[in-house]
Amino acid sequence: MTDKPIEEMSFEDAIRELEQVVTQLDRGDVALEDSIKLYERGAALKARCEAKLKEAEEKVAQITLDANGQPKGATPVEGL
């Protein structure tokens, strides 16, 4: 696990760390207090991944097409 704040992580970094958290929890050899901390971090990482995916989906949804169905640009997305 890294000490990098979750809100600064890219999707790839967050998903990679989330996979590590899940692996550790699945092994079942982590002390209870550490398991709770891992679970909390995993929940925050999952939320970060979901937020980054939503951002990407919104950007894709804003791609505009010309009369022939070809991408011609993007319209601004509110709040991004």
VMD Tcl script that builds the backbone (N, CA, C; Angstrom):
set m [mol new atoms 240]
animate dup $m
set s [atomselect $m all]
$s set {name element resname resid chain x y z} {
  {N N MET 1 A 0.840 -1.176 0.000}
  {CA C MET 1 A 0.000 0.000 0.000}
  {C C MET 1 A 0.884 1.237 0.000}
  {N N THR 2 A 0.336 2.299 -0.563}
  {CA C THR 2 A 1.083 3.542 -0.630}
  {C C THR 2 A 0.550 4.533 0.394}
  {N N ASP 3 A 1.342 5.558 0.637}
  {CA C ASP 3 A 0.910 6.623 1.532}
  {C C ASP 3 A 0.277 7.766 0.758}
  {N N LYS 4 A 0.191 7.627 -0.559}
  {CA C LYS 4 A -0.386 8.672 -1.397}
  {C C LYS 4 A -1.860 8.842 -1.048}
  {N N PRO 5 A -2.316 10.093 -0.881}
  {CA C PRO 5 A -3.733 10.305 -0.601}
  {C C PRO 5 A -4.602 9.741 -1.730}
  {N N ILE 6 A -5.671 9.082 -1.358}
  {CA C ILE 6 A -6.543 8.433 -2.327}
  {C C ILE 6 A -7.097 9.424 -3.335}
  {N N GLU 7 A -7.448 10.623 -2.883}
  {CA C GLU 7 A -8.041 11.609 -3.787}
  {C C GLU 7 A -7.068 12.102 -4.855}
  {N N GLU 8 A -5.783 11.791 -4.714}
  {CA C GLU 8 A -4.786 12.167 -5.714}
  {C C GLU 8 A -4.418 11.012 -6.640}
  {N N MET 9 A -4.972 9.837 -6.395}
  {CA C MET 9 A -4.620 8.655 -7.182}
  {C C MET 9 A -5.322 8.637 -8.527}
  {N N SER 10 A -4.605 8.114 -9.508}
  {CA C SER 10 A -5.228 7.844 -10.800}
  {C C SER 10 A -6.117 6.613 -10.631}
  {N N PHE 11 A -6.958 6.360 -11.620}
  {CA C PHE 11 A -7.790 5.166 -11.583}
  {C C PHE 11 A -6.917 3.919 -11.486}
  {N N GLU 12 A -5.857 3.880 -12.288}
  {CA C GLU 12 A -4.990 2.697 -12.332}
  {C C GLU 12 A -4.312 2.439 -10.992}
  {N N ASP 13 A -3.828 3.507 -10.349}
  {CA C ASP 13 A -3.188 3.341 -9.041}
  {C C ASP 13 A -4.194 2.859 -7.997}
  {N N ALA 14 A -5.385 3.447 -8.017}
  {CA C ALA 14 A -6.407 3.083 -7.036}
  {C C ALA 14 A -6.874 1.643 -7.222}
  {N N ILE 15 A -7.072 1.213 -8.455}
  {CA C ILE 15 A -7.543 -0.158 -8.680}
  {C C ILE 15 A -6.457 -1.173 -8.309}
  {N N ARG 16 A -5.203 -0.819 -8.587}
  {CA C ARG 16 A -4.090 -1.706 -8.237}
  {C C ARG 16 A -4.012 -1.879 -6.715}
  {N N GLU 17 A -4.126 -0.781 -5.977}
  {CA C GLU 17 A -4.076 -0.884 -4.518}
  {C C GLU 17 A -5.311 -1.589 -3.978}
  {N N LEU 18 A -6.468 -1.345 -4.577}
  {CA C LEU 18 A -7.686 -2.033 -4.154}
  {C C LEU 18 A -7.529 -3.548 -4.316}
  {N N GLU 19 A -6.914 -3.977 -5.394}
  {CA C GLU 19 A -6.665 -5.410 -5.597}
  {C C GLU 19 A -5.755 -5.968 -4.501}
  {N N GLN 20 A -4.764 -5.187 -4.086}
  {CA C GLN 20 A -3.871 -5.625 -3.008}
  {C C GLN 20 A -4.633 -5.749 -1.687}
  {N N VAL 21 A -5.505 -4.785 -1.417}
  {CA C VAL 21 A -6.305 -4.812 -0.194}
  {C C VAL 21 A -7.194 -6.054 -0.178}
  {N N VAL 22 A -7.860 -6.318 -1.278}
  {CA C VAL 22 A -8.750 -7.485 -1.362}
  {C C VAL 22 A -7.960 -8.778 -1.159}
  {N N THR 23 A -6.790 -8.862 -1.757}
  {CA C THR 23 A -5.948 -10.049 -1.603}
  {C C THR 23 A -5.577 -10.266 -0.140}
  {N N GLN 24 A -5.172 -9.183 0.538}
  {CA C GLN 24 A -4.812 -9.301 1.950}
  {C C GLN 24 A -6.008 -9.744 2.792}
  {N N LEU 25 A -7.165 -9.157 2.538}
  {CA C LEU 25 A -8.350 -9.528 3.311}
  {C C LEU 25 A -8.781 -10.962 3.016}
  {N N ASP 26 A -8.645 -11.398 1.763}
  {CA C ASP 26 A -9.019 -12.764 1.387}
  {C C ASP 26 A -8.138 -13.806 2.073}
  {N N ARG 27 A -6.871 -13.471 2.278}
  {CA C ARG 27 A -5.964 -14.427 2.928}
  {C C ARG 27 A -6.414 -14.747 4.343}
  {N N GLY 28 A -7.004 -13.754 5.004}
  {CA C GLY 28 A -7.526 -13.995 6.343}
  {C C GLY 28 A -6.484 -14.056 7.435}
  {N N ASP 29 A -5.267 -13.668 7.146}
  {CA C ASP 29 A -4.216 -13.731 8.163}
  {C C ASP 29 A -3.853 -12.356 8.726}
  {N N VAL 30 A -4.772 -11.417 8.607}
  {CA C VAL 30 A -4.553 -10.058 9.084}
  {C C VAL 30 A -5.292 -9.883 10.403}
  {N N ALA 31 A -4.650 -9.232 11.356}
  {CA C ALA 31 A -5.275 -8.981 12.657}
  {C C ALA 31 A -6.553 -8.166 12.478}
  {N N LEU 32 A -7.464 -8.303 13.437}
  {CA C LEU 32 A -8.770 -7.666 13.340}
  {C C LEU 32 A -8.659 -6.156 13.121}
  {N N GLU 33 A -7.871 -5.460 13.923}
  {CA C GLU 33 A -7.739 -4.007 13.782}
  {C C GLU 33 A -7.186 -3.643 12.402}
  {N N ASP 34 A -6.216 -4.396 11.932}
  {CA C ASP 34 A -5.652 -4.148 10.599}
  {C C ASP 34 A -6.674 -4.451 9.509}
  {N N SER 35 A -7.482 -5.474 9.728}
  {CA C SER 35 A -8.534 -5.810 8.763}
  {C C SER 35 A -9.532 -4.668 8.635}
  {N N ILE 36 A -9.881 -4.061 9.754}
  {CA C ILE 36 A -10.819 -2.938 9.738}
  {C C ILE 36 A -10.226 -1.772 8.962}
  {N N LYS 37 A -8.951 -1.471 9.212}
  {CA C LYS 37 A -8.277 -0.379 8.495}
  {C C LYS 37 A -8.199 -0.688 6.999}
  {N N LEU 38 A -7.882 -1.928 6.669}
  {CA C LEU 38 A -7.818 -2.332 5.263}
  {C C LEU 38 A -9.182 -2.209 4.599}
  {N N TYR 39 A -10.222 -2.637 5.297}
  {CA C TYR 39 A -11.574 -2.556 4.753}
  {C C TYR 39 A -11.954 -1.103 4.479}
  {N N GLU 40 A -11.653 -0.226 5.436}
  {CA C GLU 40 A -11.964 1.196 5.270}
  {C C GLU 40 A -11.205 1.791 4.092}
  {N N ARG 41 A -9.924 1.443 3.962}
  {CA C ARG 41 A -9.128 1.946 2.840}
  {C C ARG 41 A -9.685 1.383 1.540}
  {N N GLY 42 A -10.046 0.112 1.542}
  {CA C GLY 42 A -10.624 -0.504 0.350}
  {C C GLY 42 A -11.910 0.180 -0.076}
  {N N ALA 43 A -12.738 0.541 0.881}
  {CA C ALA 43 A -13.991 1.229 0.564}
  {C C ALA 43 A -13.704 2.595 -0.058}
  {N N ALA 44 A -12.708 3.302 0.471}
  {CA C ALA 44 A -12.339 4.607 -0.085}
  {C C ALA 44 A -11.739 4.459 -1.481}
  {N N LEU 45 A -10.938 3.425 -1.690}
  {CA C LEU 45 A -10.358 3.168 -3.010}
  {C C LEU 45 A -11.446 2.826 -4.022}
  {N N LYS 46 A -12.416 2.031 -3.602}
  {CA C LYS 46 A -13.536 1.680 -4.481}
  {C C LYS 46 A -14.305 2.935 -4.882}
  {N N ALA 47 A -14.549 3.815 -3.931}
  {CA C ALA 47 A -15.259 5.057 -4.228}
  {C C ALA 47 A -14.460 5.914 -5.210}
  {N N ARG 48 A -13.140 5.952 -5.068}
  {CA C ARG 48 A -12.284 6.714 -5.987}
  {C C ARG 48 A -12.382 6.130 -7.392}
  {N N CYS 49 A -12.320 4.818 -7.505}
  {CA C CYS 49 A -12.424 4.169 -8.816}
  {C C CYS 49 A -13.772 4.469 -9.464}
  {N N GLU 50 A -14.837 4.397 -8.686}
  {CA C GLU 50 A -16.167 4.680 -9.222}
  {C C GLU 50 A -16.272 6.126 -9.694}
  {N N ALA 51 A -15.690 7.052 -8.939}
  {CA C ALA 51 A -15.730 8.465 -9.328}
  {C C ALA 51 A -14.958 8.705 -10.618}
  {N N LYS 52 A -13.781 8.081 -10.743}
  {CA C LYS 52 A -12.974 8.245 -11.960}
  {C C LYS 52 A -13.689 7.633 -13.163}
  {N N LEU 53 A -14.350 6.497 -12.992}
  {CA C LEU 53 A -15.108 5.887 -14.082}
  {C C LEU 53 A -16.275 6.772 -14.500}
  {N N LYS 54 A -16.957 7.365 -13.526}
  {CA C LYS 54 A -18.073 8.259 -13.832}
  {C C LYS 54 A -17.579 9.468 -14.624}
  {N N GLU 55 A -16.433 10.028 -14.235}
  {CA C GLU 55 A -15.851 11.143 -14.987}
  {C C GLU 55 A -15.601 10.746 -16.438}
  {N N ALA 56 A -15.018 9.571 -16.623}
  {CA C ALA 56 A -14.709 9.101 -17.978}
  {C C ALA 56 A -15.988 8.891 -18.784}
  {N N GLU 57 A -17.010 8.305 -18.164}
  {CA C GLU 57 A -18.282 8.089 -18.855}
  {C C GLU 57 A -18.907 9.413 -19.273}
  {N N GLU 58 A -18.827 10.414 -18.411}
  {CA C GLU 58 A -19.390 11.726 -18.734}
  {C C GLU 58 A -18.645 12.369 -19.901}
  {N N LYS 59 A -17.322 12.210 -19.923}
  {CA C LYS 59 A -16.536 12.761 -21.032}
  {C C LYS 59 A -16.907 12.082 -22.346}
  {N N VAL 60 A -17.046 10.764 -22.316}
  {CA C VAL 60 A -17.414 10.018 -23.522}
  {C C VAL 60 A -18.806 10.438 -23.992}
  {N N ALA 61 A -19.713 10.641 -23.043}
  {CA C ALA 61 A -21.075 11.027 -23.397}
  {C C ALA 61 A -21.122 12.397 -24.054}
  {N N GLN 62 A -20.114 13.224 -23.841}
  {CA C GLN 62 A -20.105 14.570 -24.392}
  {C C GLN 62 A -19.489 14.648 -25.789}
  {N N ILE 63 A -18.969 13.543 -26.288}
  {CA C ILE 63 A -18.405 13.541 -27.634}
  {C C ILE 63 A -19.540 13.769 -28.629}
  {N N THR 64 A -19.355 14.748 -29.503}
  {CA C THR 64 A -20.393 15.052 -30.489}
  {C C THR 64 A -20.040 14.413 -31.820}
  {N N LEU 65 A -21.058 14.064 -32.565}
  {CA C LEU 65 A -20.874 13.415 -33.861}
  {C C LEU 65 A -21.380 14.335 -34.961}
  {N N ASP 66 A -20.747 14.228 -36.136}
  {CA C ASP 66 A -21.224 14.998 -37.275}
  {C C ASP 66 A -22.350 14.235 -37.968}
  {N N ALA 67 A -22.814 14.740 -39.086}
  {CA C ALA 67 A -23.932 14.135 -39.812}
  {C C ALA 67 A -23.620 12.714 -40.271}
  {N N ASN 68 A -22.349 12.395 -40.461}
  {CA C ASN 68 A -21.938 11.060 -40.894}
  {C C ASN 68 A -21.653 10.120 -39.726}
  {N N GLY 69 A -21.889 10.604 -38.517}
  {CA C GLY 69 A -21.646 9.765 -37.348}
  {C C GLY 69 A -20.199 9.746 -36.895}
  {N N GLN 70 A -19.383 10.628 -37.434}
  {CA C GLN 70 A -17.974 10.690 -37.059}
  {C C GLN 70 A -17.779 11.693 -35.920}
  {N N PRO 71 A -16.891 11.383 -34.965}
  {CA C PRO 71 A -16.648 12.344 -33.877}
  {C C PRO 71 A -16.106 13.647 -34.436}
  {N N LYS 72 A -16.664 14.765 -33.976}
  {CA C LYS 72 A -16.185 16.065 -34.452}
  {C C LYS 72 A -15.699 16.947 -33.316}
  {N N GLY 73 A -15.755 16.456 -32.125}
  {CA C GLY 73 A -15.286 17.222 -30.981}
  {C C GLY 73 A -16.089 16.853 -29.742}
  {N N ALA 74 A -15.882 17.645 -28.732}
  {CA C ALA 74 A -16.590 17.398 -27.491}
  {C C ALA 74 A -17.205 18.690 -26.990}
  {N N THR 75 A -18.330 18.554 -26.358}
  {CA C THR 75 A -18.941 19.709 -25.721}
  {C C THR 75 A -18.479 19.756 -24.277}
  {N N PRO 76 A -18.351 20.933 -23.701}
  {CA C PRO 76 A -17.879 21.025 -22.311}
  {C C PRO 76 A -18.787 20.267 -21.355}
  {N N VAL 77 A -18.180 19.646 -20.356}
  {CA C VAL 77 A -18.922 18.940 -19.327}
  {C C VAL 77 A -18.962 19.841 -18.101}
  {N N GLU 78 A -20.137 20.050 -17.569}
  {CA C GLU 78 A -20.305 20.881 -16.379}
  {C C GLU 78 A -19.522 20.273 -15.202}
  {N N GLY 79 A -18.767 21.094 -14.501}
  {CA C GLY 79 A -18.089 20.671 -13.283}
  {C C GLY 79 A -16.800 19.909 -13.483}
  {N N LEU 80 A -16.329 19.731 -14.707}
  {CA C LEU 80 A -15.053 19.024 -14.899}
  {C C LEU 80 A -13.982 19.977 -15.304}
}
mol reanalyze $m
mol bondsrecalc $m
mol representation Tube
mol addrep $m
